[in-house]
Amino acid sequence: METANLVIEEIIEIGPVAILPVLLFLIGLATTRKILQNFLNCLYIFLGLIGLSISLTLLVNYFKPLIDIIVSFSKNDLTVVDTGWLVSKQVILNSPVTLYVLMAVLVVNIIMILLRLTRSVNLDLWNWWIFLAAGSVVYFVTEKEWLAVLSACVISIITLVLSDIYAPKFESYYEIKGITNTQAQLIAWAPLTQLVNTVFNRIPGIKKIRIVFFRLYYRLGFFSEPLIIGFILGFIFGAVIKYRTIHINTGRDILFAAAYGLYLAAIVIVIPKMSALIFKGLSPAIKDLVKFIESRITKRSIHISLDSILFSGHPSVISISVVFIPLTAYIATILPGNKILPSADLILIPLLLVWILAQSKGDLIRTFISASLIIPLTLWISTDMADLFTGFFSKHSIEMAQDIKHFSSYGAGSNWFFWVILQIIRPLLNIFS
């Protein structure tokens, strides 16, 4: 088990940026004779992912001064610290069930494909940490290995079924056939987005109102350019940051706002370029893989599961993220019962929007309403999970920074599949204990 955990730790440290292109290259050696072209495709994916990861980090960090201003007006007692990936990593690496969960999730996917219960092939290996974290926490609560493995498998099964249901919309919106996404904490919210769209479609008059991102983009003309949109929004954000002194140091603060606007403009221009680089390699690589599987393994159409970060550079995702990243912080400060401020896992917002926009077919109104419903729910669930994560660290004597007493993970702790399973398990344990 120790050796297995060391291997898993190494895979985790490598991260999705390297794992996906390397995995696609190795698979490509068996699925295509175009070895050099396959290598070039994977190189495009690798370089695009590096650029996209750096750009998304810059985007999230860009909003920290603005979020600090928003938090300064908060009446909520935000005592839960979002430590992000650090929590999930420690939970996984300090669990005795990690290897069992890993094997079970793999076997479940294979059996479901052979029995024709799913069309999704989960190649998103790095994001299997979601299942590993869920199983590890269930073991911490119950101290029963079989229940931990079963819980992880249930989450995996639900995720695969939902990915089959929503894959057509996903591949249609991002225009790559044969893809889907099986990140449980993201696809968990797809049914709620579908509900919002269903309600809209049944309201006379309103169902005909559609403000689709790309239609709006072309109608705005000059003002639709990412450079202009980024600069205007960034200038406004910069002015808000300097609102206390702008009437005193007017010239200096206006220059700061202009520079802040140019900074955001640069980011929103670079991100889609990195995304285009990824898609240049991804589209032919996935096409070759799907063709091989459908001709040699199964005659059914299949979906390859990929990390949603690959699609987070889509122009519509970035444009809406620029609004929703600071809006999430604002919601956190006014939401009754919320005690967490997303920070380390703020990157979850663009990833959530990847799914919401695909479900809403780029409609901005439906996307805005769906996201405005989902974000409060993720905050409440993450807050509720704080005691569990804090207790895990305390039990295993894992030290955090001295000033961090109560913490959670906005990414791992906002998965409602996981949260519901825990709500079922806890009362049952009390009954039979």
C-alpha positions as CSV (number, residue, x, y, z in Angstrom):
1,M,0.0,0.0,0.0
2,E,2.9,2.3,0.8
3,T,4.4,1.8,-2.7
4,A,1.0,2.4,-4.3
5,N,0.6,5.7,-2.4
6,L,4.0,6.8,-3.5
7,V,3.1,6.1,-7.1
8,I,-0.2,8.0,-6.7
9,E,1.7,10.9,-5.1
10,E,4.0,11.1,-8.1
11,I,1.1,11.1,-10.5
12,I,-0.6,13.8,-8.5
13,E,2.6,15.9,-8.5
14,I,2.9,15.6,-12.3
15,G,-0.5,17.1,-12.6
16,P,-2.9,17.2,-15.6
17,V,-0.7,19.4,-17.8
18,A,1.7,16.6,-18.4
19,I,-0.4,13.5,-17.8
20,L,-3.0,14.1,-20.5
21,P,-0.7,14.7,-23.5
22,V,1.7,11.9,-22.4
23,L,-1.3,9.5,-22.0
24,L,-2.7,10.5,-25.5
25,F,0.7,10.0,-27.0
26,L,1.2,6.5,-25.5
27,I,-2.3,5.5,-26.6
28,G,-1.6,7.0,-30.0
29,L,1.3,4.6,-30.5
30,A,-1.3,1.8,-30.6
31,T,-4.2,3.6,-32.3
32,T,-2.6,5.4,-35.2
33,R,0.2,4.8,-37.7
34,K,0.9,8.6,-37.9
35,I,3.4,8.5,-35.0
36,L,5.1,11.8,-35.9
37,Q,1.7,13.6,-36.4
38,N,0.5,12.1,-33.1
39,F,3.6,13.4,-31.3
40,L,3.0,16.9,-32.8
41,N,-0.6,16.9,-31.7
42,C,0.3,16.0,-28.2
43,L,3.0,18.6,-28.2
44,Y,0.5,21.2,-29.2
45,I,-1.8,20.0,-26.3
46,F,1.1,20.1,-23.8
47,L,2.3,23.6,-24.8
48,G,-1.3,24.9,-24.8
49,L,-2.0,23.5,-21.4
50,I,1.1,25.1,-19.9
51,G,0.1,28.5,-21.3
52,L,-3.5,28.0,-20.3
53,S,-2.6,27.0,-16.7
54,I,-0.3,30.0,-16.3
55,S,-2.9,32.4,-17.8
56,L,-5.7,31.0,-15.6
57,T,-3.5,31.4,-12.5
58,L,-2.9,35.0,-13.6
59,L,-6.6,35.6,-14.1
60,V,-7.5,34.3,-10.6
61,N,-4.7,36.2,-8.9
62,Y,-5.7,39.4,-10.8
63,F,-8.9,39.6,-8.8
64,K,-7.3,39.3,-5.3
65,P,-7.1,43.1,-4.7
66,L,-10.7,43.5,-5.8
67,I,-11.8,40.6,-3.7
68,D,-10.1,42.1,-0.7
69,I,-12.1,45.3,-1.2
70,I,-15.3,43.2,-1.4
71,V,-14.5,41.3,1.8
72,S,-13.7,44.5,3.7
73,F,-17.5,45.3,3.5
74,S,-18.5,41.8,4.5
75,K,-20.9,41.2,7.4
76,N,-20.4,37.4,7.2
77,D,-17.9,35.8,9.6
78,L,-15.7,34.1,7.0
79,T,-13.9,31.8,9.5
80,V,-13.4,28.8,7.1
81,V,-10.2,29.1,5.0
82,D,-10.3,27.6,1.5
83,T,-7.0,25.7,1.4
84,G,-7.9,24.1,-1.9
85,W,-5.9,21.2,-3.3
86,L,-3.7,21.0,-0.2
87,V,-6.7,19.5,1.8
88,S,-7.6,16.9,-0.9
89,K,-3.9,15.9,-1.4
90,Q,-3.3,15.2,2.3
91,V,-6.6,13.3,2.6
92,I,-5.8,11.0,-0.3
93,L,-2.2,10.4,0.7
94,N,-3.1,9.6,4.4
95,S,-5.8,7.1,3.5
96,P,-5.4,3.3,3.6
97,V,-8.1,2.9,0.9
98,T,-6.6,4.9,-1.9
99,L,-5.4,1.9,-3.9
100,Y,-8.6,0.0,-3.5
101,V,-10.7,3.0,-4.6
102,L,-8.4,3.5,-7.6
103,M,-8.8,-0.2,-8.7
104,A,-12.5,-0.2,-8.1
105,V,-13.1,3.0,-10.2
106,L,-11.2,1.5,-13.1
107,V,-13.0,-1.8,-12.9
108,V,-16.4,-0.1,-12.7
109,N,-15.7,1.9,-15.8
110,I,-14.5,-1.2,-17.7
111,I,-17.5,-3.3,-16.6
112,M,-20.0,-0.5,-17.5
113,I,-18.5,-0.2,-21.0
114,L,-18.5,-4.0,-21.6
115,L,-22.2,-4.2,-20.3
116,R,-23.1,-1.2,-22.4
117,L,-24.1,0.8,-19.4
118,T,-22.0,3.7,-20.4
119,R,-20.3,5.2,-23.5
120,S,-17.8,7.2,-21.5
121,V,-14.2,6.2,-21.3
122,N,-12.7,8.0,-18.3
123,L,-9.1,8.9,-19.5
124,D,-9.0,11.9,-17.2
125,L,-6.7,10.1,-14.8
126,W,-5.6,13.1,-12.8
127,N,-9.1,13.9,-11.8
128,W,-9.7,10.5,-10.4
129,W,-8.5,12.3,-7.2
130,I,-12.2,13.3,-6.8
131,F,-13.1,9.6,-6.2
132,L,-10.0,9.0,-4.1
133,A,-10.8,11.9,-1.8
134,A,-14.5,10.9,-1.5
135,G,-13.6,7.3,-0.5
136,S,-10.9,8.5,1.9
137,V,-13.2,10.9,3.8
138,V,-16.0,8.2,4.0
139,Y,-13.4,5.9,5.5
140,F,-12.4,8.6,8.0
141,V,-16.1,8.9,9.0
142,T,-17.0,5.2,9.1
143,E,-13.7,3.4,9.4
144,K,-15.1,0.8,7.0
145,E,-13.1,0.1,3.9
146,W,-15.9,-1.6,1.9
147,L,-18.2,1.4,2.5
148,A,-15.5,3.8,1.4
149,V,-14.9,1.9,-1.8
150,L,-18.6,1.5,-2.4
151,S,-19.2,5.3,-2.0
152,A,-16.5,6.1,-4.5
153,C,-17.9,3.6,-6.9
154,V,-21.4,5.1,-6.6
155,I,-20.1,8.6,-7.3
156,S,-18.2,7.2,-10.3
157,I,-21.3,5.4,-11.7
158,I,-23.5,8.5,-11.3
159,T,-20.8,10.6,-13.0
160,L,-20.5,8.2,-15.9
161,V,-24.3,8.1,-16.4
162,L,-24.6,11.9,-16.4
163,S,-21.6,12.3,-18.7
164,D,-23.5,10.0,-21.2
165,I,-26.7,12.1,-20.9
166,Y,-25.0,15.4,-21.3
167,A,-22.1,14.6,-23.7
168,P,-24.0,15.5,-26.9
169,K,-24.5,19.1,-25.6
170,F,-20.9,19.2,-24.4
171,E,-19.3,18.1,-27.7
172,S,-21.8,20.2,-29.7
173,Y,-20.9,23.4,-27.9
174,Y,-17.1,22.9,-27.9
175,E,-17.2,21.4,-31.5
176,I,-15.2,18.3,-30.9
177,K,-17.0,15.0,-31.5
178,G,-16.5,12.1,-29.1
179,I,-15.7,14.1,-25.9
180,T,-17.2,14.5,-22.5
181,N,-16.1,15.4,-19.0
182,T,-16.4,13.2,-15.9
183,Q,-15.3,15.6,-13.1
184,A,-17.9,14.8,-10.5
185,Q,-17.8,18.2,-8.7
186,L,-18.7,19.8,-12.1
187,I,-21.1,17.5,-13.8
188,A,-23.0,17.2,-10.5
189,W,-24.6,20.6,-11.3
190,A,-25.6,19.8,-14.9
191,P,-29.1,18.6,-13.9
192,L,-29.8,22.0,-12.1
193,T,-28.7,23.8,-15.3
194,Q,-31.0,21.6,-17.3
195,L,-33.8,22.4,-14.9
196,V,-33.3,26.1,-15.4
197,N,-33.3,25.7,-19.2
198,T,-36.4,23.5,-19.0
199,V,-38.3,26.2,-17.0
200,F,-37.2,28.9,-19.4
201,N,-38.4,26.8,-22.4
202,R,-41.9,26.5,-20.9
203,I,-42.5,30.2,-20.2
204,P,-44.4,31.8,-23.1
205,G,-42.5,34.8,-24.6
206,I,-39.5,34.3,-22.4
207,K,-38.5,31.1,-24.1
208,K,-37.9,33.0,-27.3
209,I,-35.5,35.4,-25.6
210,R,-32.0,34.2,-26.3
211,I,-28.9,36.3,-25.8
212,V,-26.2,34.0,-27.1
213,F,-22.6,34.9,-26.6
214,F,-21.4,34.7,-30.1
215,R,-24.4,36.5,-31.6
216,L,-23.9,39.3,-29.1
217,Y,-20.2,39.2,-29.9
218,Y,-20.8,40.0,-33.6
219,R,-23.4,42.6,-33.0
220,L,-21.3,44.7,-30.6
221,G,-18.7,45.2,-33.3
222,F,-15.8,47.3,-32.0
223,F,-16.9,46.8,-28.4
224,S,-16.9,43.0,-28.8
225,E,-13.2,42.8,-29.1
226,P,-11.6,41.0,-26.1
227,L,-9.1,43.8,-25.9
228,I,-11.8,46.4,-25.5
229,I,-14.0,44.4,-23.2
230,G,-11.1,43.4,-21.0
231,F,-9.8,47.0,-20.8
232,I,-13.2,48.5,-19.9
233,L,-14.0,45.9,-17.2
234,G,-10.4,46.1,-15.9
235,F,-10.6,49.9,-15.8
236,I,-13.8,49.6,-13.8
237,F,-12.3,47.1,-11.4
238,G,-9.2,49.3,-11.0
239,A,-11.3,52.3,-10.2
240,V,-13.3,50.3,-7.6
241,I,-10.0,49.2,-5.9
242,K,-8.9,52.8,-5.7
243,Y,-12.3,54.2,-4.7
244,R,-11.0,55.5,-1.4
245,T,-8.3,57.7,-2.8
246,I,-9.4,58.4,-6.4
247,H,-10.8,61.8,-5.5
248,I,-7.5,62.8,-3.8
249,N,-4.9,61.2,-6.2
250,T,-7.1,61.4,-9.3
251,G,-4.4,61.3,-11.9
252,R,-2.3,58.5,-10.3
253,D,-5.4,56.4,-9.6
254,I,-6.8,56.8,-13.1
255,L,-3.4,55.6,-14.5
256,F,-3.6,52.6,-12.1
257,A,-7.1,51.8,-13.3
258,A,-5.9,52.1,-17.0
259,A,-3.0,49.8,-16.3
260,Y,-5.3,47.4,-14.5
261,G,-7.5,47.4,-17.5
262,L,-4.6,46.7,-19.9
263,Y,-3.5,43.8,-17.6
264,L,-7.0,42.2,-17.9
265,A,-7.1,42.8,-21.6
266,A,-3.8,41.0,-22.1
267,I,-5.0,38.0,-20.1
268,V,-8.3,37.6,-21.9
269,I,-6.5,37.8,-25.3
270,V,-3.8,35.3,-24.3
271,I,-6.1,32.6,-22.8
272,P,-8.2,31.9,-26.0
273,K,-4.9,31.7,-28.0
274,M,-3.7,29.0,-25.6
275,S,-7.0,27.2,-25.9
276,A,-6.8,27.3,-29.7
277,L,-3.3,25.7,-29.5
278,I,-4.8,22.9,-27.4
279,F,-7.7,22.3,-29.8
280,K,-5.3,22.2,-32.7
281,G,-3.7,19.1,-31.3
282,L,-6.7,17.7,-29.4
283,S,-9.2,17.5,-32.2
284,P,-7.2,15.1,-34.4
285,A,-5.9,13.1,-31.5
286,I,-9.4,12.4,-30.1
287,K,-10.7,11.7,-33.7
288,D,-8.0,9.0,-34.1
289,L,-8.6,7.5,-30.7
290,V,-12.4,7.4,-31.1
291,K,-12.1,5.9,-34.6
292,F,-9.8,3.1,-33.2
293,I,-12.1,2.2,-30.3
294,E,-15.3,2.2,-32.4
295,S,-13.7,0.0,-35.1
296,R,-11.6,-2.4,-33.0
297,I,-13.3,-2.6,-29.6
298,T,-17.0,-1.6,-29.9
299,K,-19.3,-0.6,-32.7
300,R,-21.0,1.9,-30.4
301,S,-20.2,5.6,-30.4
302,I,-18.1,6.4,-27.4
303,H,-17.1,9.6,-25.5
304,I,-13.6,10.2,-24.2
305,S,-13.6,12.0,-20.9
306,L,-11.2,15.0,-20.7
307,D,-10.2,17.5,-18.1
308,S,-12.5,20.6,-18.2
309,I,-9.5,22.9,-18.0
310,L,-9.0,22.1,-21.7
311,F,-12.2,24.0,-22.5
312,S,-11.9,26.8,-19.9
313,G,-10.0,28.9,-22.4
314,H,-13.1,29.1,-24.7
315,P,-13.9,32.8,-25.3
316,S,-17.4,32.6,-23.7
317,V,-16.1,30.8,-20.6
318,I,-13.4,33.5,-20.0
319,S,-15.8,36.4,-20.7
320,I,-18.3,35.1,-18.1
321,S,-15.6,34.2,-15.7
322,V,-14.4,37.8,-15.6
323,V,-17.7,38.7,-14.1
324,F,-18.4,35.6,-11.9
325,I,-15.0,35.4,-10.2
326,P,-15.5,38.6,-8.3
327,L,-19.3,38.0,-8.1
328,T,-18.6,34.7,-6.3
329,A,-16.6,36.6,-3.7
330,Y,-19.5,39.1,-3.3
331,I,-22.0,36.3,-2.9
332,A,-19.8,34.7,-0.2
333,T,-19.8,37.9,1.8
334,I,-23.7,38.3,1.9
335,L,-24.9,34.7,1.8
336,P,-26.5,33.7,5.1
337,G,-24.9,30.7,6.7
338,N,-21.8,30.8,4.6
339,K,-18.4,30.9,6.3
340,I,-16.0,30.2,3.4
341,L,-14.4,32.6,1.0
342,P,-13.2,30.8,-2.2
343,S,-9.6,31.6,-2.7
344,A,-7.2,28.6,-3.3
345,D,-9.9,26.9,-5.4
346,L,-11.3,30.0,-7.1
347,I,-10.3,28.3,-10.4
348,L,-13.4,26.2,-9.9
349,I,-15.6,29.0,-11.2
350,P,-14.3,28.9,-14.9
351,L,-14.5,25.1,-14.7
352,L,-18.1,25.2,-13.6
353,L,-18.9,27.7,-16.3
354,V,-17.5,25.2,-18.9
355,W,-20.5,22.9,-18.1
356,I,-23.1,25.7,-17.5
357,L,-22.4,27.3,-20.9
358,A,-22.5,24.0,-22.7
359,Q,-25.9,23.2,-21.2
360,S,-27.3,26.7,-21.9
361,K,-25.9,26.6,-25.5
362,G,-24.1,29.9,-24.8
363,D,-27.2,31.8,-23.7
364,L,-26.0,34.5,-21.3
365,I,-29.3,34.9,-19.3
366,R,-29.7,31.2,-18.6
367,T,-26.0,30.9,-17.8
368,F,-26.2,33.8,-15.4
369,I,-29.2,32.4,-13.6
370,S,-27.8,28.8,-13.4
371,A,-24.5,30.0,-12.0
372,S,-26.3,32.3,-9.5
373,L,-28.2,29.3,-8.2
374,I,-25.2,26.9,-8.2
375,I,-22.6,29.1,-6.5
376,P,-24.6,29.6,-3.2
377,L,-25.1,25.9,-3.0
378,T,-21.4,25.2,-3.5
379,L,-20.6,27.7,-0.7
380,W,-23.1,26.2,1.8
381,I,-21.9,22.6,1.1
382,S,-18.2,23.6,1.4
383,T,-19.0,25.4,4.7
384,D,-20.7,22.3,6.0
385,M,-17.7,20.1,5.0
386,A,-15.3,22.2,7.0
387,D,-15.7,20.3,10.2
388,L,-15.0,17.0,8.4
389,F,-11.8,18.2,6.7
390,T,-10.5,19.9,9.9
391,G,-11.2,16.8,11.9
392,F,-9.3,14.6,9.4
393,F,-6.2,16.8,9.7
394,S,-6.5,16.8,13.5
395,K,-6.9,13.0,13.7
396,H,-3.8,12.4,11.5
397,S,-1.8,15.2,13.2
398,I,-1.2,17.0,10.0
399,E,-0.2,20.5,10.7
400,M,-1.5,23.6,8.9
401,A,-0.3,27.2,9.2
402,Q,-0.7,28.4,12.8
403,D,-3.3,31.0,11.9
404,I,-5.5,28.4,10.1
405,K,-7.9,26.8,12.6
406,H,-10.9,25.9,10.4
407,F,-10.6,25.0,6.8
408,S,-12.3,23.3,3.8
409,S,-11.7,22.8,0.1
410,Y,-14.1,24.7,-2.2
411,G,-13.2,22.4,-5.1
412,A,-13.5,19.0,-3.3
413,G,-15.9,20.0,-0.7
414,S,-18.6,21.4,-3.0
415,N,-19.5,18.1,-4.6
416,W,-23.2,17.5,-3.7
417,F,-23.0,13.8,-4.7
418,F,-20.4,13.3,-2.0
419,W,-22.3,15.5,0.5
420,V,-25.6,13.6,0.1
421,I,-23.8,10.2,0.5
422,L,-22.4,11.5,3.8
423,Q,-25.8,12.7,5.0
424,I,-27.1,9.2,4.3
425,I,-24.2,7.3,5.9
426,R,-24.0,9.3,9.2
427,P,-27.6,8.6,10.4
428,L,-27.3,4.9,9.4
429,L,-24.1,4.6,11.5
430,N,-25.8,6.1,14.5
431,I,-28.7,3.6,14.2
432,F,-26.6,0.5,13.9
433,S,-23.8,1.5,16.3
